[in-house]
Amino acid sequence: MAERNMPAALRFMLAARRCDLQGLEELVHTCKLVSNIAQLVHALQKERGYSNIYLGRNATHYRTELDQFSEEGDALERIVRNGFELMDLDAVGSAERGRLYIRIAHVFYSMESLGSLRRRIRDHQISARDATAAFTQLIGGLLAVVFEAADSAADPEITRSLVALFNFMQGKELAGQERATGVAGFAHGYFDDEHKQRMQSLIDNQERSFEVFLRYASDDAKARWQVICTNEVQAQTEGFRKIAANTHPAASVDTGLCEFWFEMQTQRINAMQALEQYLTQQLQEQCKNSIREIRDEVSSHRRLLGQLAEQHLPLEQARLFNVQDGDITPQPQDVMPTQVSRSILDLLQLQTRQLQQANDELTEARASLNERKLIDRAKHLLMSESGLSENEAHAKMQRSAMDGGVRMVDVAQRLIAAAERVKNGARTARA
């Protein structure tokens, strides 16, 4: 039976599955984009690292590798740009989609200055610290795109994978920042209080990011991470962290440790990148499998519903079902044969249960994303009220969390609640 000749209840059931299919097809493109972003982020992390030691140590022997990574980053940047350009900007989307587009706009803006940044690095017209900050800002923007992609995904399994990937990428980025901070400290011969606090903050935040990653990762991904955590490089990293924490002006170390630290951390980050590639491949496979499954399901539903529609009474006698509070109750049984009515009701109930289960799983998977939103909102409050930079606001919140023995999200909630009380008080005063 042609779909247009089916009763309305059956046609809307099929339309619901087609909506799911369309959402997944859009998600496939988003996941491919995320995979390309992960490759670009790694290339920029390598370029940032080699720029850092090239400028900080005036190590001209790193120039060849730096040029190579710049070319690699430039090629991957073009791929990511093309992926952005393929997005259908005219399609009406959700609020989450709008936030994703804003993040992409910021990335486009930041990428425009990459060429100038590279020239200034080659000509030693920028400090290692400022070059690192410029790369970190662009990488942060790209990670924000991955965050919004995870937050806009509607498939629970894929959302979990995106949340795991985002948090792993975030932890890996913090490891890259730790490499840069270590280069600065060892190149100086010792770590002052600011650099020590910065190192400890980066270590703590890495641990938190990887904890969330492990919460949502597959068993195989967890096993691969365990191998990285127990290898020789990780043991050496722990040793160098202790050395850094115990240095001071009267207890300096050989500045030659700077390059040893750099090479060691580069090995550590490269090991992470191998796992990151595995996570993106896993994500792509999940997207393909989900698309295949739902296409098969739509095809099966169409055949089954067609068979059911051909069995019941004339179309003008067809009736819809009432859906209230998640419970589905059929109209009187004299409308359709009992067996047909029961079959359609079973399908409706199944789809309702699947929808509720998907919503529950999405809520659980997005829990860590919602915490990040609260932290970002609180940071922006501090930035606007106290004139702090984003890094300063983050550090202030982190100190409050450590001093109070609470989580960052708890500090964020308190700051937001305090701001709301002030705002409400001002409204009351005006009234």
Secondary structure, DSSP 8 states (H G I E B T S, - for coil): --GGGS-HHHHHHHHHHHHHHHHHHHHHHHHHHHHHHHHHHHHHHHHHHHHHHHHHS--GGGHHHHHHHHHHHHHHHHHHHHHHHTS-TTS---HHHHHHHHHHHHHHHHHTTHHHHHHHHHTT-S-HHHHHHHHHHHHHHHHHHHHHHHHH---HHHHHHHHHHHHHHHHHHHHHHHHHHHHHHHHHTS--HHHHHHHHHHHHHHHHHHHHHHHHS-HHHHHHHHHHHTSHHHHHHHHHHHHHHH-BTTB---TTHHHHHHHHHHHHHHHHHHHHHHHHHHHHHHHHHHHHHHHHHHHHHHHHHHHHHHHSS-GGG----EEETTEEE---TTSS-HHHHHHHHHHHHHHHHHHHHHHHHHHHHTHHHHHHHHHHHHHHHHHHHH---HHHHHHHHHHHHHHHT--HHHHHHHHHHHHHHHHHHHHHHH-
